[in-house]
Amino acid sequence: MIRFDDVHKRWSPGGPWVVSGLDLQVEDGEWLALIGASGSGKTTSLKMINRLVEPTRGRIFVGGRDVATIPPEELRRGIGYVLQAIGLFPHWTVAENVGAVPRLLGWDPERIAQRVELLLEAVKLSPGRYRDRWPHELSGGQRQRVGVARALAAEARMLLMDEPFGALDPVTRHHLQGEVRELHESLGLTTVMVTHDMAEALALADRIAVLEAGRLVRVGTPRQLLADPGVSCVADLLEAPRRSARLLERLEEARP
């Protein structure tokens, strides 16, 4: 579904490469997590898929088409995009926010209403209760649910997410992670998620791609990375969830 072919990116001529020689393929229906330290190039790589950032060199293919040959507006209509900063329109209701892109595409009002109802149900927001609410009346988790619904409103089959759960409290984050994974499977989406949280990547992704200083240093399933980190930066990323797991085990053992 997505292929990076020797992709490079730098912000100025002669400047450092923020992405260097990226070769990576994302299969149809796969959930891929891009993970790495700050400045590793993961968000830049994500944004090059929908041409929010243009590569300096190399090519990116979506559905077999070189994205450089597709007008950005046309490309983005088929790709949902979810940010940590959700960016709902404050003067529009939930239904109006979710239906924004279908309205721009000229959908019939009845079709838009049906799509809004379907997606609000899918993200566990009862349409009767939430359709006419304003963004300021929602919790952070509810606003993020609306953001996911809006990203999928135009029947996108691909979902790009940049730290989508990072601003949520742990309980809300856990529930929303599960719901988005269910949507990924039920709608047959291809999902690429940027995260700095290895535990999140292990829990959600089919494969994990690790970037360091703009280079892809390891890619594999969660099981493969746990069995063989391969390089020190992957081992370091895995240490955080392992440390948390060991702490919980010790606390459980110490309970009376």
Phi and psi restraints in degrees (value plus and minus 20) as a CYANA .aco file:
   2 ILE   PHI    -150.5  -110.5
   2 ILE   PSI     116.4   156.4
   3 ARG   PHI    -160.5  -120.5
   3 ARG   PSI     106.1   146.1
   4 PHE   PHI    -116.1   -76.1
   4 PHE   PSI     106.6   146.6
   5 ASP   PHI    -140.1  -100.1
   5 ASP   PSI      76.1   116.1
   6 ASP   PHI      30.6    70.6
   6 ASP   PSI      33.7    73.7
   7 VAL   PHI    -106.9   -66.9
   7 VAL   PSI     112.9   152.9
   8 HIS   PHI    -145.9  -105.9
   8 HIS   PSI     128.9   168.9
   9 LYS   PHI    -166.3  -126.3
   9 LYS   PSI     111.5   151.5
  10 ARG   PHI    -159.7  -119.7
  10 ARG   PSI     135.2   175.2
  11 TRP   PHI    -106.8   -66.8
  11 TRP   PSI     -39.8     0.2
  12 SER   PHI    -166.9  -126.9
  12 SER   PSI     129.5   169.5
  13 PRO   PHI     -76.4   -36.4
  13 PRO   PSI     109.9   149.9
  14 GLY   PHI      61.0   101.0
  14 GLY   PSI     -25.1    14.9
  15 GLY   PHI     -98.5   -58.5
  15 GLY   PSI     154.4   194.4
  16 PRO   PHI     -89.8   -49.8
  16 PRO   PSI     130.1   170.1
  17 TRP   PHI     -97.3   -57.3
  17 TRP   PSI     103.7   143.7
  18 VAL   PHI    -108.0   -68.0
  18 VAL   PSI     -42.4    -2.4
  19 VAL   PHI    -155.8  -115.8
  19 VAL   PSI     112.6   152.6
  20 SER   PHI    -157.3  -117.3
  20 SER   PSI      95.6   135.6
  21 GLY   PHI      41.7    81.7
  21 GLY   PSI      21.2    61.2
  22 LEU   PHI     -98.1   -58.1
  22 LEU   PSI      96.6   136.6
  23 ASP   PHI    -138.1   -98.1
  23 ASP   PSI      95.8   135.8
  24 LEU   PHI    -178.1  -138.1
  24 LEU   PSI     121.1   161.1
  25 GLN   PHI    -145.5  -105.5
  25 GLN   PSI     117.6   157.6
  26 VAL   PHI    -135.9   -95.9
  26 VAL   PSI     102.0   142.0
  27 GLU   PHI     -98.6   -58.6
  27 GLU   PSI     136.2   176.2
  28 ASP   PHI     -78.2   -38.2
  28 ASP   PSI     106.8   146.8
  29 GLY   PHI      64.5   104.5
  29 GLY   PSI     -17.4    22.6
  30 GLU   PHI    -109.1   -69.1
  30 GLU   PSI     132.0   172.0
  31 TRP   PHI    -129.0   -89.0
  31 TRP   PSI      94.6   134.6
  32 LEU   PHI    -132.2   -92.2
  32 LEU   PSI     111.3   151.3
  33 ALA   PHI    -122.5   -82.5
  33 ALA   PSI     110.6   150.6
  34 LEU   PHI    -120.1   -80.1
  34 LEU   PSI     102.0   142.0
  35 ILE   PHI    -155.5  -115.5
  35 ILE   PSI     131.0   171.0
  36 GLY   PHI     148.2   188.2
  36 GLY   PSI     151.2   191.2
  37 ALA   PHI     -88.3   -48.3
  37 ALA   PSI     146.3   186.3
  38 SER   PHI     -76.1   -36.1
  38 SER   PSI     115.1   155.1
  39 GLY   PHI      64.1   104.1
  39 GLY   PSI     -11.6    28.4
  40 SER   PHI    -100.4   -60.4
  40 SER   PSI     -32.9     7.1
  41 GLY   PHI      81.6   121.6
  41 GLY   PSI     -13.8    26.2
  42 LYS   PHI     -89.9   -49.9
  42 LYS   PSI     -64.3   -24.3
  43 THR   PHI     -89.6   -49.6
  43 THR   PSI     -58.5   -18.5
  44 THR   PHI     -79.6   -39.6
  44 THR   PSI     -62.4   -22.4
  45 SER   PHI     -81.9   -41.9
  45 SER   PSI     -63.2   -23.2
  46 LEU   PHI     -80.7   -40.7
  46 LEU   PSI     -66.4   -26.4
  47 LYS   PHI     -89.3   -49.3
  47 LYS   PSI     -40.4    -0.4
  48 MET   PHI     -93.2   -53.2
  48 MET   PSI     -40.6    -0.6
  49 ILE   PHI     -84.4   -44.4
  49 ILE   PSI     -64.0   -24.0
  50 ASN   PHI    -123.3   -83.3
  50 ASN   PSI      -3.0    37.0
  51 ARG   PHI      45.6    85.6
  51 ARG   PSI       4.1    44.1
  52 LEU   PHI     -89.3   -49.3
  52 LEU   PSI     -44.8    -4.8
  53 VAL   PHI    -150.3  -110.3
  53 VAL   PSI     116.3   156.3
  54 GLU   PHI    -117.4   -77.4
  54 GLU   PSI     115.9   155.9
  55 PRO   PHI     -87.1   -47.1
  55 PRO   PSI     130.1   170.1
  56 THR   PHI     -97.1   -57.1
  56 THR   PSI     -55.5   -15.5
  57 ARG   PHI    -172.2  -132.2
  57 ARG   PSI     132.8   172.8
  58 GLY   PHI      74.2   114.2
  58 GLY   PSI     156.3   196.3
  59 ARG   PHI    -152.5  -112.5
  59 ARG   PSI     132.0   172.0
  60 ILE   PHI    -145.4  -105.4
  60 ILE   PSI     113.3   153.3
  61 PHE   PHI    -137.0   -97.0
  61 PHE   PSI     116.4   156.4
  62 VAL   PHI    -145.1  -105.1
  62 VAL   PSI     100.1   140.1
  63 GLY   PHI      40.0    80.0
  63 GLY   PSI      10.5    50.5
  64 GLY   PHI      65.6   105.6
  64 GLY   PSI     -22.5    17.5
  65 ARG   PHI    -126.9   -86.9
  65 ARG   PSI     117.1   157.1
  66 ASP   PHI     -87.4   -47.4
  66 ASP   PSI      99.6   139.6
  67 VAL   PHI     -83.5   -43.5
  67 VAL   PSI     -43.4    -3.4
  68 ALA   PHI     -85.1   -45.1
  68 ALA   PSI     -39.1     0.9
  69 THR   PHI    -114.9   -74.9
  69 THR   PSI     -21.1    18.9
  70 ILE   PHI    -128.0   -88.0
  70 ILE   PSI     106.9   146.9
  71 PRO   PHI     -74.9   -34.9
  71 PRO   PSI     115.9   155.9
  72 PRO   PHI     -72.7   -32.7
  72 PRO   PSI     -60.6   -20.6
  73 GLU   PHI     -84.1   -44.1
  73 GLU   PSI     -61.0   -21.0
  74 GLU   PHI     -86.2   -46.2
  74 GLU   PSI     -63.3   -23.3
  75 LEU   PHI     -79.8   -39.8
  75 LEU   PSI     -66.7   -26.7
  76 ARG   PHI     -91.8   -51.8
  76 ARG   PSI     -41.4    -1.4
  77 ARG   PHI     -83.2   -43.2
  77 ARG   PSI     -47.9    -7.9
  78 GLY   PHI    -117.5   -77.5
  78 GLY   PSI     -12.9    27.1
  79 ILE   PHI    -149.9  -109.9
  79 ILE   PSI      95.8   135.8
  80 GLY   PHI     -96.2   -56.2
  80 GLY   PSI     127.2   167.2
  81 TYR   PHI    -157.8  -117.8
  81 TYR   PSI     101.7   141.7
  82 VAL   PHI    -142.1  -102.1
  82 VAL   PSI     108.0   148.0
  83 LEU   PHI    -129.6   -89.6
  83 LEU   PSI     141.7   181.7
  84 GLN   PHI     -84.2   -44.2
  84 GLN   PSI     -63.5   -23.5
  85 ALA   PHI    -105.3   -65.3
  85 ALA   PSI      80.9   120.9
  86 ILE   PHI     -83.6   -43.6
  86 ILE   PSI     -61.8   -21.8
  87 GLY   PHI      51.4    91.4
  87 GLY   PSI      20.9    60.9
  88 LEU   PHI     -89.0   -49.0
  88 LEU   PSI     129.9   169.9
  89 PHE   PHI     -95.7   -55.7
  89 PHE   PSI      95.2   135.2
  90 PRO   PHI     -87.2   -47.2
  90 PRO   PSI     -44.1    -4.1
  91 HIS   PHI    -113.5   -73.5
  91 HIS   PSI     -12.2    27.8
  92 TRP   PHI    -135.4   -95.4
  92 TRP   PSI     127.3   167.3
  93 THR   PHI     -90.5   -50.5
  93 THR   PSI     151.6   191.6
  94 VAL   PHI     -76.1   -36.1
  94 VAL   PSI     -68.0   -28.0
  95 ALA   PHI     -81.3   -41.3
  95 ALA   PSI     -60.9   -20.9
  96 GLU   PHI     -87.1   -47.1
  96 GLU   PSI     -57.7   -17.7
  97 ASN   PHI     -83.0   -43.0
  97 ASN   PSI     -68.1   -28.1
  98 VAL   PHI     -84.3   -44.3
  98 VAL   PSI     -57.2   -17.2
  99 GLY   PHI    -108.2   -68.2
  99 GLY   PSI      -9.9    30.1
 100 ALA   PHI     -79.5   -39.5
 100 ALA   PSI     -72.0   -32.0
 101 VAL   PHI     -89.6   -49.6
 101 VAL   PSI     -64.5   -24.5
 102 PRO   PHI     -76.0   -36.0
 102 PRO   PSI     -56.0   -16.0
 103 ARG   PHI     -83.5   -43.5
 103 ARG   PSI     -62.4   -22.4
 104 LEU   PHI     -82.1   -42.1
 104 LEU   PSI     -51.4   -11.4
 105 LEU   PHI    -102.3   -62.3
 105 LEU   PSI     -23.4    16.6
 106 GLY   PHI      62.2   102.2
 106 GLY   PSI       3.4    43.4
 107 TRP   PHI     -82.2   -42.2
 107 TRP   PSI     132.2   172.2
 108 ASP   PHI     -84.4   -44.4
 108 ASP   PSI     119.0   159.0
 109 PRO   PHI     -74.0   -34.0
 109 PRO   PSI     -56.6   -16.6
 110 GLU   PHI     -87.4   -47.4
 110 GLU   PSI     -59.9   -19.9
 111 ARG   PHI     -84.8   -44.8
 111 ARG   PSI     -60.3   -20.3
 112 ILE   PHI     -82.1   -42.1
 112 ILE   PSI     -66.4   -26.4
 113 ALA   PHI     -80.0   -40.0
 113 ALA   PSI     -60.9   -20.9
 114 GLN   PHI     -85.4   -45.4
 114 GLN   PSI     -60.7   -20.7
 115 ARG   PHI     -86.8   -46.8
 115 ARG   PSI     -60.6   -20.6
 116 VAL   PHI     -81.4   -41.4
 116 VAL   PSI     -66.2   -26.2
 117 GLU   PHI     -79.2   -39.2
 117 GLU   PSI     -67.1   -27.1
 118 LEU   PHI     -79.5   -39.5
 118 LEU   PSI     -66.7   -26.7
 119 LEU   PHI     -93.8   -53.8
 119 LEU   PSI     -56.1   -16.1
 120 LEU   PHI     -83.0   -43.0
 120 LEU   PSI     -60.8   -20.8
 121 GLU   PHI     -81.4   -41.4
 121 GLU   PSI     -61.4   -21.4
 122 ALA   PHI     -84.9   -44.9
 122 ALA   PSI     -53.2   -13.2
 123 VAL   PHI    -116.9   -76.9
 123 VAL   PSI      -1.9    38.1
 124 LYS   PHI      44.3    84.3
 124 LYS   PSI      19.0    59.0
 125 LEU   PHI    -141.5  -101.5
 125 LEU   PSI      86.6   126.6
 126 SER   PHI     -76.2   -36.2
 126 SER   PSI     101.5   141.5
 127 PRO   PHI     -76.7   -36.7
 127 PRO   PSI     -61.1   -21.1
 128 GLY   PHI     -81.7   -41.7
 128 GLY   PSI     -49.7    -9.7
 129 ARG   PHI    -111.3   -71.3
 129 ARG   PSI     -53.5   -13.5
 130 TYR   PHI    -132.9   -92.9
 130 TYR   PSI     -34.6     5.4
 131 ARG   PHI     -74.1   -34.1
 131 ARG   PSI     -62.3   -22.3
 132 ASP   PHI    -121.4   -81.4
 132 ASP   PSI      -8.5    31.5
 133 ARG   PHI     -99.7   -59.7
 133 ARG   PSI     139.5   179.5
 134 TRP   PHI    -118.1   -78.1
 134 TRP   PSI     132.2   172.2
 135 PRO   PHI     -73.0   -33.0
 135 PRO   PSI     -56.4   -16.4
 136 HIS   PHI     -90.0   -50.0
 136 HIS   PSI     -32.2     7.8
 137 GLU   PHI    -110.2   -70.2
 137 GLU   PSI     -19.1    20.9
 138 LEU   PHI    -125.9   -85.9
 138 LEU   PSI     133.4   173.4
 139 SER   PHI     -95.8   -55.8
 139 SER   PSI     150.6   190.6
 140 GLY   PHI     -79.5   -39.5
 140 GLY   PSI     -62.9   -22.9
 141 GLY   PHI     -85.0   -45.0
 141 GLY   PSI     -58.3   -18.3
 142 GLN   PHI     -87.5   -47.5
 142 GLN   PSI     -60.2   -20.2
 143 ARG   PHI     -82.7   -42.7
 143 ARG   PSI     -58.4   -18.4
 144 GLN   PHI     -87.5   -47.5
 144 GLN   PSI     -55.0   -15.0
 145 ARG   PHI     -81.9   -41.9
 145 ARG   PSI     -62.9   -22.9
 146 VAL   PHI     -82.7   -42.7
 146 VAL   PSI     -58.8   -18.8
 147 GLY   PHI     -81.3   -41.3
 147 GLY   PSI     -60.8   -20.8
 148 VAL   PHI     -85.5   -45.5
 148 VAL   PSI     -64.4   -24.4
 149 ALA   PHI     -80.8   -40.8
 149 ALA   PSI     -62.5   -22.5
 150 ARG   PHI     -82.7   -42.7
 150 ARG   PSI     -58.8   -18.8
 151 ALA   PHI     -83.5   -43.5
 151 ALA   PSI     -48.0    -8.0
 152 LEU   PHI    -121.4   -81.4
 152 LEU   PSI     -17.7    22.3
 153 ALA   PHI     -82.6   -42.6
 153 ALA   PSI     -55.4   -15.4
 154 ALA   PHI    -107.9   -67.9
 154 ALA   PSI       6.1    46.1
 155 GLU   PHI      42.7    82.7
 155 GLU   PSI      18.2    58.2
 156 ALA   PHI     -82.5   -42.5
 156 ALA   PSI     122.8   162.8
 157 ARG   PHI    -126.4   -86.4
 157 ARG   PSI     -19.7    20.3
 158 MET   PHI    -151.2  -111.2
 158 MET   PSI     118.0   158.0
 159 LEU   PHI    -148.0  -108.0
 159 LEU   PSI     103.4   143.4
 160 LEU   PHI    -127.1   -87.1
 160 LEU   PSI     112.7   152.7
 161 MET   PHI    -154.4  -114.4
 161 MET   PSI     108.4   148.4
 162 ASP   PHI    -133.0   -93.0
 162 ASP   PSI      83.2   123.2
 163 GLU   PHI      27.9    67.9
 163 GLU   PSI      33.6    73.6
 164 PRO   PHI     -90.1   -50.1
 164 PRO   PSI     -40.9    -0.9
 165 PHE   PHI    -132.1   -92.1
 165 PHE   PSI     -17.0    23.0
 166 GLY   PHI     -85.1   -45.1
 166 GLY   PSI     -48.4    -8.4
 167 ALA   PHI    -113.3   -73.3
 167 ALA   PSI     -15.6    24.4
 168 LEU   PHI    -115.9   -75.9
 168 LEU   PSI     133.9   173.9
 169 ASP   PHI     -88.1   -48.1
 169 ASP   PSI     138.3   178.3
 170 PRO   PHI     -76.7   -36.7
 170 PRO   PSI     -60.9   -20.9
 171 VAL   PHI     -88.3   -48.3
 171 VAL   PSI     -67.8   -27.8
 172 THR   PHI     -81.7   -41.7
 172 THR   PSI     -61.9   -21.9
 173 ARG   PHI     -78.8   -38.8
 173 ARG   PSI     -64.8   -24.8
 174 HIS   PHI     -81.0   -41.0
 174 HIS   PSI     -66.0   -26.0
 175 HIS   PHI     -86.3   -46.3
 175 HIS   PSI     -63.8   -23.8
 176 LEU   PHI     -89.2   -49.2
 176 LEU   PSI     -54.9   -14.9
 177 GLN   PHI     -76.9   -36.9
 177 GLN   PSI     -67.2   -27.2
 178 GLY   PHI     -83.5   -43.5
 178 GLY   PSI     -58.8   -18.8
 179 GLU   PHI     -88.9   -48.9
 179 GLU   PSI     -59.4   -19.4
 180 VAL   PHI     -89.4   -49.4
 180 VAL   PSI     -56.2   -16.2
 181 ARG   PHI     -83.5   -43.5
 181 ARG   PSI     -60.5   -20.5
 182 GLU   PHI     -82.3   -42.3
 182 GLU   PSI     -61.7   -21.7
 183 LEU   PHI     -82.0   -42.0
 183 LEU   PSI     -63.7   -23.7
 184 HIS   PHI     -72.9   -32.9
 184 HIS   PSI     -65.0   -25.0
 185 GLU   PHI     -96.1   -56.1
 185 GLU   PSI     -64.5   -24.5
 186 SER   PHI     -89.9   -49.9
 186 SER   PSI     -52.2   -12.2
 187 LEU   PHI    -114.4   -74.4
 187 LEU   PSI     -22.0    18.0
 188 GLY   PHI      44.3    84.3
 188 GLY   PSI      21.1    61.1
 189 LEU   PHI     -99.8   -59.8
 189 LEU   PSI     137.3   177.3
 190 THR   PHI    -126.1   -86.1
 190 THR   PSI     101.3   141.3
 191 THR   PHI    -141.8  -101.8
 191 THR   PSI     112.2   152.2
 192 VAL   PHI    -140.7  -100.7
 192 VAL   PSI     102.5   142.5
 193 MET   PHI    -141.9  -101.9
 193 MET   PSI     110.3   150.3
 194 VAL   PHI    -111.9   -71.9
 194 VAL   PSI     111.6   151.6
 195 THR   PHI    -169.7  -129.7
 195 THR   PSI     134.7   174.7
 196 HIS   PHI    -123.3   -83.3
 196 HIS   PSI     -20.0    20.0
 197 ASP   PHI    -123.7   -83.7
 197 ASP   PSI      85.7   125.7
 198 MET   PHI     -84.3   -44.3
 198 MET   PSI     -55.0   -15.0
 199 ALA   PHI     -80.5   -40.5
 199 ALA   PSI     -60.9   -20.9
 200 GLU   PHI     -83.7   -43.7
 200 GLU   PSI     -64.2   -24.2
 201 ALA   PHI     -82.6   -42.6
 201 ALA   PSI     -63.7   -23.7
 202 LEU   PHI     -83.0   -43.0
 202 LEU   PSI     -57.0   -17.0
 203 ALA   PHI     -96.4   -56.4
 203 ALA   PSI     -51.3   -11.3
 204 LEU   PHI    -127.7   -87.7
 204 LEU   PSI     -54.4   -14.4
 205 ALA   PHI    -107.2   -67.2
 205 ALA   PSI     128.9   168.9
 206 ASP   PHI     -96.9   -56.9
 206 ASP   PSI     -57.9   -17.9
 207 ARG   PHI    -159.0  -119.0
 207 ARG   PSI     136.7   176.7
 208 ILE   PHI    -145.1  -105.1
 208 ILE   PSI     109.6   149.6
 209 ALA   PHI    -131.2   -91.2
 209 ALA   PSI     103.1   143.1
 210 VAL   PHI    -124.0   -84.0
 210 VAL   PSI     106.2   146.2
 211 LEU   PHI    -130.1   -90.1
 211 LEU   PSI     121.5   161.5
 212 GLU   PHI    -159.0  -119.0
 212 GLU   PSI     101.9   141.9
 213 ALA   PHI      30.3    70.3
 213 ALA   PSI      21.3    61.3
 214 GLY   PHI      65.5   105.5
 214 GLY   PSI     -22.3    17.7
 215 ARG   PHI    -133.8   -93.8
 215 ARG   PSI     123.1   163.1
 216 LEU   PHI     -97.0   -57.0
 216 LEU   PSI      97.3   137.3
 217 VAL   PHI    -128.1   -88.1
 217 VAL   PSI     -37.6     2.4
 218 ARG   PHI    -183.6  -143.6
 218 ARG   PSI     119.5   159.5
 219 VAL   PHI    -163.6  -123.6
 219 VAL   PSI     117.0   157.0
 220 GLY   PHI     157.2   197.2
 220 GLY   PSI     155.4   195.4
 221 THR   PHI     -92.3   -52.3
 221 THR   PSI     141.4   181.4
 222 PRO   PHI     -73.0   -33.0
 222 PRO   PSI     -62.1   -22.1
 223 ARG   PHI     -82.4   -42.4
 223 ARG   PSI     -61.0   -21.0
 224 GLN   PHI     -85.5   -45.5
 224 GLN   PSI     -62.2   -22.2
 225 LEU   PHI     -88.8   -48.8
 225 LEU   PSI     -57.5   -17.5
 226 LEU   PHI     -86.9   -46.9
 226 LEU   PSI     -57.4   -17.4
 227 ALA   PHI     -94.0   -54.0
 227 ALA   PSI     -53.3   -13.3
 228 ASP   PHI    -171.1  -131.1
 228 ASP   PSI      70.8   110.8
 229 PRO   PHI     -77.4   -37.4
 229 PRO   PSI     -53.7   -13.7
 230 GLY   PHI      65.7   105.7
 230 GLY   PSI     -68.2   -28.2
 231 VAL   PHI    -154.2  -114.2
 231 VAL   PSI     140.3   180.3
 232 SER   PHI     -84.4   -44.4
 232 SER   PSI     -55.7   -15.7
 233 CYS   PHI     -87.1   -47.1
 233 CYS   PSI     -51.3   -11.3
 234 VAL   PHI     -90.6   -50.6
 234 VAL   PSI     -62.1   -22.1
 235 ALA   PHI     -79.5   -39.5
 235 ALA   PSI     -59.6   -19.6
 236 ASP   PHI     -84.8   -44.8
 236 ASP   PSI     -61.6   -21.6
 237 LEU   PHI     -85.0   -45.0
 237 LEU   PSI     -55.4   -15.4
 238 LEU   PHI     -94.3   -54.3
 238 LEU   PSI     -40.8    -0.8
 239 GLU   PHI     -87.5   -47.5
 239 GLU   PSI     -53.6   -13.6
 240 ALA   PHI     -81.5   -41.5
 240 ALA   PSI     -73.4   -33.4
 241 PRO   PHI     -85.2   -45.2
 241 PRO   PSI     -52.1   -12.1
 242 ARG   PHI     -85.9   -45.9
 242 ARG   PSI     -60.4   -20.4
 243 ARG   PHI     -82.9   -42.9
 243 ARG   PSI     -61.6   -21.6
 244 SER   PHI     -83.9   -43.9
 244 SER   PSI     -60.6   -20.6
 245 ALA   PHI     -84.6   -44.6
 245 ALA   PSI     -61.1   -21.1
 246 ARG   PHI     -84.8   -44.8
 246 ARG   PSI     -59.0   -19.0
 247 LEU   PHI     -83.2   -43.2
 247 LEU   PSI     -64.4   -24.4
 248 LEU   PHI     -82.1   -42.1
 248 LEU   PSI     -60.2   -20.2
 249 GLU   PHI     -82.0   -42.0
 249 GLU   PSI     -62.8   -22.8
 250 ARG   PHI     -85.0   -45.0
 250 ARG   PSI     -59.4   -19.4
 251 LEU   PHI     -85.7   -45.7
 251 LEU   PSI     -60.7   -20.7
 252 GLU   PHI     -83.0   -43.0
 252 GLU   PSI     -62.5   -22.5
 253 GLU   PHI     -86.0   -46.0
 253 GLU   PSI     -49.4    -9.4
 254 ALA   PHI    -104.1   -64.1
 254 ALA   PSI     -29.0    11.0
 255 ARG   PHI     -85.4   -45.4
 255 ARG   PSI     119.6   159.6
